[in-house]
Amino acid sequence: MPERRFHVALLLLEGHSDQEVADALQVGARTVSHEVRAVVAWLGARNRSQAVAMLVGAGTR
């Protein structure tokens, strides 16, 4: 997983919005939206909420 995508996943896990992630990483909101879709696809999740739930579950194992 590319480094920025990993950072996006961590910020999603913390509950940040796309705009907050964009501000934190100093990238555009569209870039974050693309990265979020990539994280969702990488996890095999149906949507952002399921991806976050999967990330939370991965942290407890």
N, C-alpha and C positions, 0 to 999 in steps of 0.2 A: 504494500500500500504506500503510495507516495506520501511524503512527509506532511504536506498541506492537508491532504485528505484525512490523515490521522489526527491532525490538530482540529479539523472541523468536527470529526467524530467525538473528540474529547469535549469540545465546547457544546455540542448537541447534548451530550450526556449531562452536562451541567445545566441544561435547560435554556441556553441562549437562543435568541431569535436569529434569523438569517442576517439581519442588519447588525446586530451585536457581534456576530461572528465576523462579518465583513470589517467592521471597525477594529476589532481585536487583531485581525490578520492583515489589515491594511490592503484589502482587495475589494472589488466591487460586489454588490449584492447578487448580481447575476452569476458571478464566479462561484459564490457560496452556494447558490441554488443548484448549480451544476455539480458541485462537489457533494452536496447532500444527496442528490439523486444517485450519484456514483456510490456513496456509502450504503444507501438503501439497496441498490442492486448487488453490491458486493456481499452484503449480509443475507441476501435473498429475502428481504422483508417486503411486505406489501406497501408500506408507507413509512413516513418519518416516525410516527408514533411507535410502530412495531420495531423499527430499527433501534430506537432509543431503549425500548424494553429489552431487546436482545443484547444491547451493549451493557445494560444494567445487570442482566443475568450473567453475562460473560465475566463481569467483575467480581461475582460472588463465588465463582468456581475455583 
